[in-house]
Each structure stands twice: as C-alpha cells, then as structure tokens.
Amino acid sequence: SFFRPFYGDYWILALDPDYRWALVGEPRREYGWILARAPSLDPAIVETLLDRAADLGYDRSRFRPSRQSP
C-alpha cells in the first residue's frame, strides 16, 4: 500500500544495494515503475532496468519518464 485506502500487489523486481533505485511492477505486468532517490538516473542504469523489466515480461515501451524537480 502506498497510502490508505488504496492497496495493490506490487513486486520489487530489482533493487540497488545502496537503495538508490528500485524497479517495481505488479503481477499482471500492466504497470511498472523505476523509482529513484535522485531526480535523474544514469541512462545506462535506466536501460539495464528496462531490459530487466522486458526479461520479466513487461512491455518496456510502456515505461515513460516523468518530470522531476531537483
């Protein structure tokens, strides 16, 4: 649960050892997120995470960057 009263079944698909980022998805593979502590990630990390998501059956083209503020 991110906040009540909304609940969802979310999986941690990949996690940085230092908790700088996480790849999160849900079992039906309709939704997935790359979450980060910083406003931006190294593009090579993003590509690696999108590859991982695709390997797990997620459509990497459905991942969209969101506008971030520093």
Order of alpha helices (4+ residues) and beta strands (2+ residues): beta-beta-beta-alpha
